[in-house]
Amino acid sequence: MDSAAKEILGELKKKNFAPVYVLQGEETYYIDLIASYIEDHALSEGERGFNQVVVYGKDAPMHVILTHAKRYPMMSDKQVVVVREAQDIPDLNKESGSKLLLDYIAKPVESTILVLCHKHKTFDKRRELGKRIEKLTKAATFKRPYESQLPTFVNEYAKEKGLSIDESGIRVFCEYIGNDLKRLANEMDKLSISLSKGETITGEKVM
């Protein structure tokens, strides 16, 4: 697992939540993994109805997102605001929207967990927002893994599913799917449905 993702998930499992998460980069698997974990675990099921909002960037200019973020939770200590596809926020790269976000992350609402899922690219570090975002938020940048890193991912993912995988199984997954971690995980999820706990995935079972 990516070291930054492992660190963030470790903190989340301890219920240590930051006010703002900026998850960015080419590798979307870890962005979705962390955002989904927060959605599923930051609040109880009963708290989510009033205190959890998921929006998509293309549908939400910055002032709308921050209106949600600045609300206070109802009958809960926390609220969660997740922005999927944050790279599509209409005014994110305009001075107006950039300044609004910068002002917010400089002084966030402590009872809000704001998660920005900025996929396929990173914030422009030539701009003020891009320069300061890593200092003011819990930020992580996820790059596409090298081919040499794929066997470790496949092996660890199999273990998470209660399975083992031999070298032939790892080789088939890596050669036929490549470094698309989301697709690797999805294909392993499908395969695991037909296997028993503790079973070994071989190249023959993958093909």
C-alpha positions in Angstrom: 0.0 0.0 0.0 1.1 3.5 -0.7 2.9 4.9 2.4 0.8 8.1 2.5 -2.5 6.2 2.2 -1.4 3.8 4.9 -0.6 6.7 7.3 -3.9 8.4 6.7 -5.9 5.2 7.0 -4.1 4.4 10.2 -5.1 7.7 11.7 -8.7 7.4 10.5 -9.0 4.0 12.1 -7.9 5.6 15.4 -10.7 8.2 14.9 -8.1 11.0 14.4 -9.8 13.2 11.8 -8.3 16.3 10.2 -10.5 19.2 9.3 -9.5 19.2 5.6 -8.2 16.4 3.4 -6.8 17.0 -0.1 -6.4 13.8 -2.0 -4.8 14.4 -5.4 -2.9 12.8 -8.2 -3.0 10.4 -11.1 -3.7 7.2 -9.1 -7.4 7.4 -8.2 -7.6 4.1 -6.3 -6.3 5.5 -3.0 -8.3 8.7 -3.3 -11.5 6.7 -3.5 -10.4 4.3 -0.8 -9.7 7.1 1.7 -12.8 9.1 0.8 -15.0 6.0 1.1 -13.5 5.1 4.5 -14.4 8.5 5.8 -17.9 8.3 4.4 -18.4 4.9 6.0 -16.7 5.4 9.4 -16.5 9.1 10.4 -20.2 9.2 11.5 -22.6 6.6 12.8 -25.4 5.5 10.4 -27.9 7.6 12.4 -25.7 10.7 12.1 -25.2 10.6 8.4 -28.7 11.7 7.4 -28.2 15.2 8.7 -24.5 15.5 8.8 -23.0 14.0 5.6 -23.0 15.6 2.2 -21.4 14.3 -1.0 -21.2 16.6 -4.0 -19.6 16.5 -7.4 -17.2 19.3 -8.4 -18.9 20.2 -11.7 -22.2 20.8 -9.9 -20.8 22.9 -7.0 -18.9 26.2 -7.2 -16.7 26.9 -4.3 -19.1 29.1 -2.3 -21.7 26.2 -2.4 -19.1 23.7 -1.1 -18.0 26.1 1.7 -21.6 26.8 2.7 -21.9 23.1 3.4 -18.5 23.1 5.2 -19.3 26.1 7.4 -22.5 24.6 8.7 -22.5 23.1 12.2 -23.5 19.5 12.8 -26.9 18.5 14.1 -27.0 16.1 17.0 -23.4 15.1 16.3 -19.9 16.3 17.1 -18.9 16.1 13.4 -20.2 16.6 9.9 -18.6 15.3 6.7 -18.5 17.0 3.3 -17.0 15.0 0.5 -16.3 16.6 -2.9 -15.9 14.0 -5.6 -14.1 15.1 -8.8 -12.9 18.3 -7.1 -10.8 19.1 -10.1 -14.0 20.0 -11.9 -15.1 22.7 -9.5 -16.0 25.5 -11.9 -14.1 28.3 -10.2 -11.3 26.3 -8.5 -8.7 27.7 -10.8 -10.1 31.2 -10.8 -8.9 33.9 -8.4 -12.3 34.1 -6.7 -12.7 30.4 -6.0 -9.1 29.8 -5.2 -9.2 32.6 -2.6 -12.4 31.3 -1.0 -10.8 27.9 -0.5 -7.5 29.3 0.7 -9.3 31.5 3.3 -11.3 28.5 4.5 -8.3 26.0 4.9 -6.4 28.7 6.7 -9.2 28.7 9.4 -11.4 25.6 8.9 -14.4 24.7 10.9 -13.1 22.2 13.4 -16.4 20.2 13.5 -16.3 19.6 9.7 -14.3 17.0 7.9 -13.9 18.4 4.3 -12.6 15.9 1.8 -11.5 17.1 -1.6 -11.0 14.3 -4.2 -8.9 16.0 -6.8 -8.2 13.3 -9.5 -5.8 12.8 -12.3 -3.7 15.9 -11.5 -2.4 18.0 -8.7 -3.0 21.5 -7.5 -0.8 24.0 -9.4 2.1 24.8 -7.1 2.9 28.0 -9.0 -0.3 29.5 -7.5 -0.7 30.5 -3.9 -3.3 27.8 -3.2 -1.1 25.1 -4.5 1.9 26.4 -2.6 0.1 26.4 0.8 -2.3 23.5 0.5 0.2 20.9 1.9 0.9 23.1 4.9 -2.7 23.9 5.8 -4.4 20.5 5.1 -3.9 16.8 5.4 -2.7 16.4 1.8 -1.5 13.4 -0.1 -0.4 13.0 -3.7 -0.8 9.6 -5.3 1.2 8.7 -8.4 0.8 5.7 -10.7 2.8 2.8 -9.2 5.9 1.4 -11.0 5.5 -2.0 -12.5 8.0 -3.3 -9.9 5.5 -2.3 -7.1 2.5 -4.2 -8.5 3.4 -7.7 -7.2 3.4 -6.3 -3.6 0.0 -4.6 -4.1 -1.5 -7.8 -5.5 -0.1 -10.0 -2.7 -1.3 -7.6 0.0 -4.7 -7.2 -1.5 -5.2 -11.0 -1.7 -4.3 -11.2 2.0 -6.9 -8.6 2.8 -9.4 -10.8 1.1 -8.3 -13.8 3.2 -6.6 -15.5 0.3 -3.1 -16.2 -0.8 -1.7 -15.9 -4.3 1.2 -17.7 -5.9 3.8 -16.3 -8.3 1.9 -17.4 -11.4 -1.3 -15.7 -10.2 0.6 -12.5 -9.4 2.3 -12.6 -12.8 -1.0 -13.0 -14.7 -2.7 -10.1 -12.8 0.3 -7.8 -13.4 0.8 -8.7 -17.0 -2.8 -8.5 -18.2 -4.1 -5.6 -16.1 -1.0 -3.5 -15.5 -0.7 -0.6 -13.1 -4.4 0.3 -12.9 -4.9 -0.3 -9.2 -8.7 0.2 -9.3 -9.1 -2.4 -12.0 -6.7 -4.8 -10.3 -8.7 -4.5 -7.1 -12.0 -4.9 -9.0 -10.8 -8.1 -10.8 -9.6 -9.6 -7.5 -12.9 -8.8 -5.9 -14.7 -10.6 -8.6 -12.4 -13.6 -8.4 -12.6 -13.8 -4.6 -16.4 -14.3 -4.7 -15.9 -17.8 -6.2 -13.1 -18.8 -3.8 -13.0 -20.0 -0.2 -11.1 -18.2 2.6 -7.5 -19.4 2.7 -7.6 -20.6 -0.9 -4.6 -19.9 -3.1 -5.0 -17.9 -6.3 -3.1 -19.5 -9.1 -2.5 -18.3 -12.7 -4.9 -21.0 -13.9 -7.7 -19.6 -11.7 -7.1 -16.1 -12.9 -7.3 -17.0 -16.6 
